[in-house]
Amino acid sequence: MIAELVVVILTTHISEYGLEQGDIGTVVLVHQGGKGYEVEFLTEYGETVAIVSLLAAQVRSIGSREIAHAWVMD
């Protein structure tokens, strides 16, 4: 289970929020013992893009050999 305030990576596109696979967010709430998560996605300047309820399969922990990649949202 991923804990609250842990940084995660989105594993799928969420087009209704403009989110792409690989986007980085922070878990702000754990649902039903880890079956789902409320995840906040921010710009690099700290502006909230979306707070989304996701299933556990839609996010994953960050690995030690990963780097961030920035892109401009429409």
C-alpha positions, 0 to 999 in steps of 0.5 A: 500500500502507498501511504499518504503524502508519498509521491507517485507516478500515473500509469495511464492517461486521464484525458478529462484532466489533461494528465499523461502517463508518467505524470507525478502526483502526491497521494493526499488520501488513501481509500479502502486500505489502498484499493484507491487513492486521491492524488494531487497533481501540481505544476512545477510552480505549485499550482494544482492541476487536478485532484483525482480519485484513482484505482491502485492500478493507476499509480505506482511508486517511483523507482530509484533510477527514474528522472522527471520529465517536464512538458507544457500542458495545453 
